[in-house]
């Protein structure tokens, strides 16, 4: 009997070893992918190919040893690390294409597909590809937000609007475990991971007040510095330390908080990272006669308003005339197009209307005549010097793209109606309103980082723009700009060069 049990145990162990060996032999990852627990060094300078050319990632100082570093090590049972969702090959974020390649190469077993937020809802069949469709098709992770909102700046939040689930394709928002009727009520929304790069620009502050809400800008209670509000899509974490603890408890599913030592090491690393497109497949190197690439980001001061300093995307002005420069006609044409796109970004005027955080409550009027740099105004970076969130309608009807695969909520204001949508309206993601509880903040989202875009499609917080052309077309429709075909292509070429 003992011999039989021993033989059975040995056979089971052999089968397990064979199974593991077979799986290991079958696993393939996209080029450049860094797995949690990987050893070696994170190089100080590295380039990675994408459909438009090459993205470059720089880190200040010496190469970083990944072994034992909390950014690269799995810190919980779900097997993820920070690096899982912030890959250098994708400009320190994740593209939908990379996610699809990881699913194919690992048969869906990589930790990024963890049930909690890597599937449409944790109680769905996790082996089924359909259960992860939002991550695979749109690059969206599930974000579970408490409702009513969690206390903000130490004060309880009493919402001035009601929220009703109108459409719930995956069951999470009507679940007795995860929805607003659960023991711990919550709302599930789905968002793209923001890149962990160029953070000195995202934490920079140009004003001592929030002009989008007309209130004094809050200060970090630890450092005393003004808070930019640009770190997360909904500004629920006010500084990098809070963002790290939020991510460790949700995306990493850690049962205990990061230690002070871990926080310090992660913060030091991510503040040293700069990422931008460095090479265009047709125009060549983006710093050849121009000033594209991440080096200028690394070497420049953040928080500078382009209208009074270096104009936004003036990095490409030297390419406006490429005659007699020794480049091919194809390169000269593409470089000229990128330079035209940069000037178009600054100078093409159109009417901006019904956009909370822009037309209200700032007092510019509705509509207001301006260009893309009205909001994307920070030199070298293209995010907003003025802190605060805006709503251009990407998640809210009537402007949002139809998306039956996303949840839909009815917002009903209990006090003042929304300044642009009225008393009751529909949204796929209430955005900043889930944090502040204010109806006027519903639909507001933090402006996206504009560097390294070509490495991390799709775009907008809900992944609704699958290509750069889709992104430009959304703005064209939303604000009735009427781009010519040449203007459209020039803008696409510019965006792919950032």
C-alpha positions in Angstrom: 0.0 0.0 0.0 2.8 2.4 0.9 4.7 1.5 -2.3 1.5 2.2 -4.3 1.0 5.5 -2.7 4.6 6.5 -3.2 4.4 5.4 -6.9 1.2 7.4 -7.3 2.8 10.4 -5.7 5.8 10.1 -7.9 3.6 9.8 -11.0 1.6 12.9 -10.0 4.7 14.9 -9.4 6.1 13.8 -12.8 2.9 14.8 -14.5 3.0 18.2 -12.7 6.6 18.7 -13.8 5.7 17.7 -17.3 2.7 20.1 -17.3 4.8 22.9 -16.0 7.6 22.1 -18.5 5.1 21.9 -21.3 3.5 25.3 -20.3 7.0 26.9 -19.9 8.0 25.7 -23.4 4.8 27.1 -24.9 4.9 30.6 -23.2 6.1 33.4 -25.5 6.0 37.1 -24.8 6.2 40.1 -27.1 9.7 41.4 -27.7 10.9 43.7 -24.9 8.4 42.4 -22.3 9.6 42.4 -18.7 8.1 39.7 -16.5 7.7 40.2 -12.7 10.7 38.8 -10.9 13.0 39.2 -13.9 16.7 39.7 -13.1 19.2 41.8 -14.8 19.2 45.6 -15.4 16.7 48.1 -16.6 19.0 49.9 -19.0 19.5 53.6 -18.8 18.5 54.1 -22.4 16.5 51.7 -24.5 14.4 51.8 -27.7 11.5 49.7 -28.8 9.9 49.4 -32.2 6.2 50.1 -32.9 4.1 50.6 -36.0 5.2 54.3 -36.4 8.9 53.9 -35.6 10.6 53.6 -32.2 9.8 54.8 -28.7 12.7 55.6 -26.4 12.8 55.3 -22.6 15.5 57.1 -20.6 16.2 56.8 -16.9 18.4 59.3 -15.1 21.5 57.9 -13.4 22.8 54.4 -13.6 21.0 51.3 -14.9 18.6 49.9 -12.3 19.0 46.4 -10.9 15.6 44.7 -11.3 16.3 41.9 -8.8 14.8 42.7 -5.5 13.4 46.1 -6.7 9.8 46.5 -5.7 8.8 48.0 -9.1 9.8 44.8 -10.8 9.0 42.1 -8.1 5.7 40.4 -7.5 4.6 41.6 -4.1 1.4 39.5 -3.7 -0.2 36.2 -4.6 -1.7 37.4 -7.9 1.8 37.4 -9.4 1.8 41.0 -10.7 4.3 43.7 -10.3 4.2 47.4 -11.2 6.1 46.5 -14.4 3.2 44.2 -15.5 1.1 47.2 -16.6 3.9 49.7 -17.3 6.2 48.2 -20.0 9.0 50.2 -21.5 8.1 48.8 -25.0 4.7 50.5 -24.6 6.0 53.8 -23.4 5.6 52.7 -19.7 1.9 51.8 -20.3 0.2 48.9 -22.1 -1.1 48.8 -25.7 -4.1 46.6 -26.6 -1.9 44.9 -29.2 0.6 43.9 -26.6 -2.1 42.6 -24.3 -3.5 40.5 -27.1 0.0 39.1 -27.9 0.5 38.2 -24.2 -2.9 36.4 -24.1 -1.9 34.4 -27.2 1.6 33.7 -25.9 0.5 32.6 -22.4 -2.9 31.2 -23.2 -4.3 33.9 -20.9 -2.3 32.8 -17.9 -0.2 36.0 -17.4 -0.9 37.9 -14.2 -2.2 40.9 -16.1 -5.4 38.9 -16.6 -6.0 38.5 -12.9 -9.7 38.1 -12.1 -10.0 41.2 -9.9 -9.5 43.9 -12.5 -8.0 42.0 -15.6 -11.4 40.5 -16.3 -14.8 42.2 -17.0 -16.0 41.0 -13.6 -14.2 38.7 -11.1 -17.0 36.2 -10.9 -16.9 35.5 -14.7 -15.3 32.2 -16.0 -11.7 33.3 -16.0 -10.4 30.8 -18.6 -12.8 32.2 -21.2 -11.4 34.9 -23.5 -14.7 36.6 -23.5 -14.4 37.3 -19.8 -11.4 39.6 -20.5 -12.8 41.3 -23.7 -12.5 44.8 -22.4 -8.9 44.4 -21.6 -8.1 42.6 -24.8 -10.1 44.9 -27.2 -9.8 48.3 -25.5 -6.9 47.8 -23.0 -9.3 48.6 -20.1 -8.8 47.5 -16.5 -11.8 47.4 -14.1 -11.7 50.1 -11.5 -14.0 49.6 -8.5 -15.0 52.8 -6.8 -16.9 53.1 -3.5 -20.3 54.6 -3.6 -21.0 57.0 -2.0 -17.5 58.3 -2.5 -14.7 57.7 0.0 -13.8 60.7 2.3 -11.7 63.3 0.5 -9.1 65.4 2.2 -10.2 63.9 5.5 -13.9 65.0 5.0 -17.0 62.9 4.3 -18.4 63.3 0.8 -22.2 63.6 0.4 -23.1 63.3 -3.3 -25.5 65.7 -4.9 -26.6 63.3 -7.6 -28.1 59.8 -7.8 -26.7 57.1 -10.0 -28.7 54.4 -11.6 -27.4 51.4 -13.6 -29.0 51.5 -17.0 -26.8 48.9 -18.8 -24.6 46.3 -17.2 -23.2 43.9 -19.9 -20.9 42.0 -17.5 -23.0 41.9 -14.3 -20.6 43.7 -12.0 -22.7 46.8 -11.4 -25.8 44.7 -10.6 -23.9 42.1 -8.6 -24.8 41.7 -4.9 -21.0 41.4 -4.3 -19.6 44.3 -6.4 -22.5 46.6 -7.3 -24.2 49.6 -5.7 -26.6 47.3 -3.8 -23.7 45.2 -2.3 -22.8 45.1 1.4 -20.0 47.5 0.5 -21.6 49.5 -2.3 -19.4 50.3 -5.3 -19.5 51.2 -9.0 -17.3 49.5 -11.6 -15.9 51.5 -14.5 -13.2 50.6 -17.0 -10.1 52.6 -17.8 -6.8 52.6 -19.6 -3.5 52.5 -17.5 -1.7 55.8 -17.5 2.0 55.8 -18.4 4.5 55.9 -15.6 6.9 58.3 -17.3 7.6 62.1 -17.5 6.1 62.4 -14.0 7.9 65.7 -13.2 5.6 67.3 -15.8 2.5 65.6 -14.5 3.2 66.7 -10.9 4.2 70.3 -11.9 1.8 73.1 -10.9 1.5 76.3 -12.9 -1.2 78.0 -10.7 -1.9 78.2 -7.0 -5.6 77.6 -7.6 -7.8 75.3 -9.6 -9.3 77.5 -12.3 -11.5 74.7 -13.5 -13.5 74.8 -10.2 -12.6 78.3 -9.0 -11.2 77.1 -5.7 -7.8 77.3 -4.0 -5.5 74.5 -5.0 -5.0 72.0 -2.1 -1.6 71.3 -0.7 0.0 67.9 0.1 -0.4 67.5 3.8 3.0 65.9 4.1 5.2 67.9 1.7 3.2 71.2 1.7 3.5 71.3 -2.1 0.5 72.2 -4.3 -1.2 69.2 -5.8 -1.5 69.0 -9.6 -4.3 66.5 -9.8 -2.8 65.0 -13.0 -1.6 61.7 -11.7 -4.8 59.6 -12.1 -7.7 59.7 -14.5 -10.1 60.8 -11.8 -7.7 62.4 -9.3 -8.6 60.0 -6.5 -5.0 59.8 -5.4 -3.5 63.2 -4.7 0.2 62.3 -4.8 2.5 59.6 -6.0 2.7 57.9 -2.6 -1.1 57.7 -2.4 -1.2 56.4 -6.0 1.2 53.6 -5.2 -0.8 52.5 -2.2 -4.0 52.6 -4.2 -2.4 50.5 -7.0 -0.9 48.0 -4.5 -4.2 47.4 -2.8 -6.2 47.0 -6.0 -4.1 46.1 -9.1 -1.6 44.1 -7.0 -4.2 42.9 -4.5 -1.7 43.3 -1.6 -3.1 42.6 1.8 -0.8 45.0 3.5 0.4 48.5 2.5 3.7 49.1 0.8 6.5 49.8 3.3 8.1 53.2 3.4 11.3 51.7 1.9 9.3 50.2 -1.0 7.5 53.5 -1.7 10.8 55.4 -1.7 12.4 53.0 -4.1 9.5 52.9 -6.5 9.0 56.7 -6.4 12.7 57.3 -7.0 12.6 55.0 -10.0 9.5 56.3 -11.7 10.5 60.0 -11.2 13.7 59.2 -13.2 11.9 57.8 -16.3 11.3 59.7 -19.5 9.6 58.3 -22.5 8.8 59.7 -26.0 8.8 58.6 -29.6 12.4 58.9 -30.9 12.2 57.7 -34.5 9.6 57.9 -37.2 9.7 55.1 -39.9 9.5 57.7 -42.7 11.0 60.9 -41.2 13.9 59.2 -39.5 15.3 60.2 -36.1 13.1 62.9 -34.5 16.1 64.7 -33.0 17.8 65.0 -36.4 17.6 68.8 -37.0 14.6 68.9 -34.6 14.2 68.3 -30.9 12.0 65.3 -30.7 12.6 62.3 -28.3 12.9 62.2 -24.5 16.2 64.0 -24.0 14.5 67.4 -24.1 11.9 66.2 -21.6 14.7 65.0 -19.3 16.6 68.3 -19.6 13.8 70.9 -19.4 12.0 72.5 -16.6 8.4 71.3 -16.2 5.2 73.4 -15.8 6.1 76.1 -18.4 3.2 77.7 -20.2 3.8 77.4 -24.0 2.1 80.8 -24.7 4.8 82.7 -22.8 7.8 80.3 -23.3 8.8 77.6 -25.7 5.7 77.1 -27.9 4.0 73.7 -27.6 5.6 71.3 -30.1 7.9 74.0 -31.4 10.5 71.2 -31.2 9.6 70.5 -34.8 9.8 74.1 -36.2 13.2 73.4 -37.8 11.5 70.9 -40.0 9.2 73.4 -41.7 11.8 73.9 -44.4 13.9 70.8 -45.2 15.4 72.0 -48.5 19.1 71.1 -49.1 19.4 69.3 -45.8 20.7 66.0 -47.2 17.5 64.0 -46.5 15.5 62.0 -49.0 12.4 63.6 -50.5 10.3 61.1 -48.6 11.9 62.1 -45.3 11.5 65.8 -46.1 7.8 65.4 -46.9 7.1 63.5 -43.7 9.1 66.0 -41.6 7.3 68.9 -43.2 4.0 67.2 -42.4 4.9 66.8 -38.7 6.0 70.4 -38.5 2.7 71.5 -40.1 0.8 69.4 -37.6 2.6 71.1 -34.8 1.7 74.6 -36.1 -1.9 73.4 -36.8 -2.1 72.2 -33.2 -1.3 75.7 -32.0 -3.0 77.8 -34.6 -6.1 76.1 -35.9 -9.0 77.9 -34.2 -12.4 76.3 -33.5 -15.3 76.7 -31.2 -15.1 74.8 -28.0 -18.5 74.2 -26.5 -20.3 72.4 -23.7 -17.1 71.1 -22.0 -17.1 71.2 -18.2 -13.7 72.4 -16.9 -13.3 74.6 -20.0 -16.5 76.4 -20.7 -17.6 76.2 -17.1 -17.0 77.4 -14.5 -13.9 79.2 -15.8 -15.8 82.0 -17.4 -14.4 81.9 -20.9 -17.8 81.7 -22.3 -19.7 78.9 -24.2 -18.6 78.5 -26.8 -15.0 79.9 -26.7 -12.8 80.3 -29.8 -9.4 78.7 -29.4 -7.1 75.9 -30.5 -5.8 72.6 -29.2 -3.2 74.4 -27.0 -6.0 76.0 -25.0 -5.9 72.9 -22.8 -2.7 71.1 -24.0 -0.6 74.1 -23.1 2.5 72.8 -21.2 5.8 73.1 -23.1 7.5 69.8 -24.0 4.6 67.8 -22.7 1.2 69.0 -23.9 -0.7 68.4 -20.7 -2.5 71.3 -18.9 -0.5 73.8 -16.8 -3.8 74.7 -15.0 -4.7 71.8 -12.6 -8.1 70.1 -12.8 -10.2 67.7 -14.8 -12.2 68.4 -18.0 -15.1 66.7 -19.9 -14.9 66.7 -23.7 -17.7 64.1 -23.8 -15.7 60.9 -24.5 -17.7 58.9 -21.9 -20.9 60.9 -21.7 -23.9 61.1 -24.0 -24.7 62.7 -26.5 -21.0 62.9 -27.4 -19.6 59.5 -26.4 -19.2 56.8 -29.1 -21.8 54.0 -28.9 -20.3 51.2 -26.8 -22.7 48.4 -25.8 -19.8 46.6 -24.2 -19.4 49.3 -21.6 -21.8 50.0 -18.6 -24.1 52.9 -18.8 -25.3 55.0 -15.9 -28.1 57.5 -15.5 -27.0 60.5 -13.5 -29.7 62.6 -11.8 -28.6 65.9 -10.2 -30.4 66.5 -6.9 -29.4 70.2 -6.7 -28.3 72.4 -9.5 -28.5 70.7 -12.9 -25.3 69.9 -14.8 -24.1 73.1 -16.6 -24.1 71.3 -20.0 -26.2 68.1 -19.7 -29.1 69.2 -17.6 -30.9 67.5 -14.7 -30.5 63.9 -16.0 -28.1 62.4 -18.5 -26.3 59.1 -19.4 -22.6 58.3 -19.0 -20.3 55.3 -19.4 -18.0 56.6 -16.7 -18.9 59.3 -14.2 -15.2 60.0 -13.8 -14.2 62.7 -11.3 -17.8 62.8 -10.1 -17.2 59.4 -8.4 -14.6 61.0 -6.3 -16.1 64.4 -5.4 -19.8 63.5 -5.5 -20.5 66.6 -7.4 -22.9 66.4 -10.4 -21.0 69.2 -12.1 -17.8 66.9 -12.1 -19.5 63.9 -13.7 -17.8 62.9 -16.9 -14.6 64.9 -16.1 -11.4 63.1 -16.8 -7.7 64.1 -16.3 -6.1 65.1 -19.6 -4.0 62.2 -21.0 -0.2 62.4 -21.2 0.7 63.1 -24.8 4.2 61.6 -25.1 4.9 58.1 -26.4 1.4 57.9 -27.9 2.4 55.7 -30.8 3.5 53.0 -28.4 0.2 52.6 -26.5 -3.0 52.7 -28.5 -5.9 52.8 -27.9 -6.6 56.4 -26.7 -8.9 58.2 -24.3 -9.6 56.9 -20.8 -12.1 54.4 -22.1 -10.1 53.2 -25.1 -12.7 54.5 -27.6 -10.2 55.8 -30.1 -8.5 52.7 -31.5 -6.1 54.6 -33.8 -4.6 58.1 -33.9 -7.0 58.7 -36.8 -10.0 57.9 -34.6 -8.7 60.3 -32.0 -8.4 63.2 -34.5 -11.8 62.3 -36.0 -13.4 62.4 -32.6 -12.3 66.0 -32.0 -13.3 66.9 -35.5 -16.8 65.7 -35.0 -17.1 66.9 -31.4 -16.2 70.5 -32.1 -17.1 70.6 -35.8 -13.6 71.7 -36.8 -13.8 70.5 -40.4 -10.2 69.4 -40.9 -9.1 69.0 -44.5 -7.6 65.6 -45.3 -4.2 67.1 -45.3 -4.7 68.7 -41.9 -6.0 65.4 -40.5 -3.0 63.6 -41.8 -0.6 66.2 -40.5 -2.1 66.0 -37.0 -1.9 62.2 -37.1 1.8 62.4 -38.1 2.5 64.9 -35.3 0.8 62.8 -32.6 2.7 59.7 -33.8 5.9 61.6 -33.4 5.4 62.7 -29.8 
